[in-house]
Amino acid sequence: MTGPAVVAIPIRSFDDAKTRLSGVLSASDRRRLAEAMAERVVRAAHNLPVFIVSDDAKVATWADGLGVEIVAPGVTGLNASVAVAVDHLSSDLPPDGRIIVAHADLPRAADLRVVTGAGMAIAPDTARDGSNVLSLPAGTDFTFCYGPRSFDAHCREATARGLDITVIDDESLALDIDDPADLAMLADVDESDVRRRS
């Protein structure tokens, strides 16, 4: 990573987080899981400044407890919120700076700084469907396309903008938690790690 970089982590709310896990986790357990994963992602920024993108008062309180700043986008929807935050953060970065946008549900995130490249760098999920971590040069004109098949959509957008694409296949950033199958995969990975260390 040649220039300065900042990390933006969008979080809508912890209170209604991970509703697809409601069949296996209580509301309080889902909240604790969401907070723990988000804190892991914050720590994975290491020495980079982190900004939580949220209009939720409880998320702001949580971020304050970690010493992390908030960007309140004042708009609805993930794509619009990320666009507002990226525009805001780009204004304080030099031309060689980068903005890393990371999902908050990466329970094994180790180092967000590896997601870098000449143009758009992207770390997909295990299925190469989602865009778990995405990195862009500051000030890039870019339309965010989060949602189903966002990995392909973001690659098409980068190509349309004339940006080089660097795909970062990093196991620690590939696993995101959306449904019970993801939880089971996390348990399997953790169990394998324990066996390797023993």
Backbone hydrogen bonds, N-H to C=O, Kabsch-Sander energy under -0.5 kcal/mol:
donor,donor_aa,acceptor,acceptor_aa,energy
3,G,96,D,-0.6
6,V,98,R,-1.9
7,V,49,P,-2.7
8,A,100,I,-3.3
9,I,51,F,-2.5
11,I,53,V,-2.4
17,A,14,F,-1.3
19,T,16,D,-0.5
21,L,18,K,-1.9
22,S,19,T,-1.9
24,V,21,L,-1.8
25,L,21,L,-2.4
30,R,26,S,-2.6
31,R,27,A,-2.2
32,R,28,S,-2.3
33,L,29,D,-2.5
34,A,30,R,-2.7
35,E,31,R,-2.6
36,A,32,R,-2.5
37,M,33,L,-2.6
38,A,34,A,-2.3
39,E,35,E,-2.5
40,R,36,A,-2.0
41,V,37,M,-2.1
42,V,38,A,-2.4
43,R,39,E,-2.5
44,A,40,R,-1.6
45,A,42,V,-1.5
46,H,43,R,-1.7
48,L,45,A,-2.1
51,F,7,V,-2.7
52,I,69,E,-2.9
53,V,9,I,-2.1
54,S,52,I,-0.8
54,S,71,V,-1.5
60,A,56,D,-2.1
61,T,57,A,-2.0
62,W,58,K,-2.3
63,A,59,V,-2.7
64,D,60,A,-2.3
65,G,61,T,-1.8
66,L,62,W,-0.9
66,L,63,A,-0.8
67,G,63,A,-0.5
67,G,64,D,-1.1
68,V,63,A,-2.7
69,E,50,V,-1.1
71,V,52,I,-3.1
72,A,70,I,-0.5
81,S,77,G,-2.3
82,V,78,L,-2.7
83,A,79,N,-2.2
84,V,80,A,-2.2
85,A,81,S,-2.4
86,V,82,V,-2.9
87,D,83,A,-2.2
88,H,84,V,-2.3
89,L,85,A,-2.8
90,S,86,V,-2.4
91,S,87,D,-1.1
92,D,89,L,-1.3
93,L,90,S,-1.7
97,G,94,P,-2.3
98,R,4,P,-2.0
99,I,136,L,-2.7
100,I,6,V,-2.8
101,V,99,I,-0.6
101,V,134,L,-3.8
102,A,8,A,-2.4
102,A,100,I,-0.6
103,H,132,N,-2.8
109,A,106,L,-1.5
112,L,44,A,-2.4
113,R,44,A,-0.6
114,V,111,D,-1.1
115,V,112,L,-1.8
116,T,114,V,-1.6
120,M,164,D,-2.7
121,A,119,G,-0.5
121,A,135,S,-2.3
122,I,166,T,-2.6
123,A,133,V,-3.2
125,D,130,G,-1.2
126,T,174,A,-1.5
128,R,125,D,-1.7
132,N,123,A,-0.8
132,N,130,G,-0.7
133,V,123,A,-1.6
134,L,101,V,-2.6
135,S,121,A,-3.1
136,L,99,I,-2.3
138,A,97,G,-2.8
140,T,137,P,-1.6
142,F,140,T,-0.8
144,F,142,F,-0.6
150,S,147,G,-1.3
151,F,129,D,-3.0
153,A,149,R,-2.0
154,H,150,S,-3.1
155,C,151,F,-2.0
156,R,152,D,-2.4
157,E,153,A,-2.3
158,A,154,H,-2.5
159,T,155,C,-2.2
160,A,156,R,-2.5
161,R,157,E,-1.6
162,G,159,T,-1.4
163,L,158,A,-2.9
166,T,120,M,-2.7
167,V,165,I,-0.5
168,I,122,I,-2.9
168,I,166,T,-0.6
169,D,167,V,-0.7
170,D,168,I,-1.2
171,E,169,D,-0.5
173,L,170,D,-1.6
174,A,170,D,-1.0
174,A,171,E,-0.5
175,L,171,E,-0.8
176,D,174,A,-0.7
177,I,105,D,-1.5
178,D,176,D,-0.7
182,D,179,D,-1.0
183,L,179,D,-1.5
184,A,180,P,-2.3
185,M,181,A,-2.1
186,L,182,D,-2.4
187,A,183,L,-2.3
188,D,184,A,-2.2
189,V,185,M,-2.4
190,D,186,L,-2.7
191,E,187,A,-2.3
192,S,188,D,-2.2
193,D,189,V,-2.2
194,V,190,D,-2.0
195,R,191,E,-2.2
196,R,192,S,-2.2
197,R,193,D,-1.9
198,S,194,V,-1.4
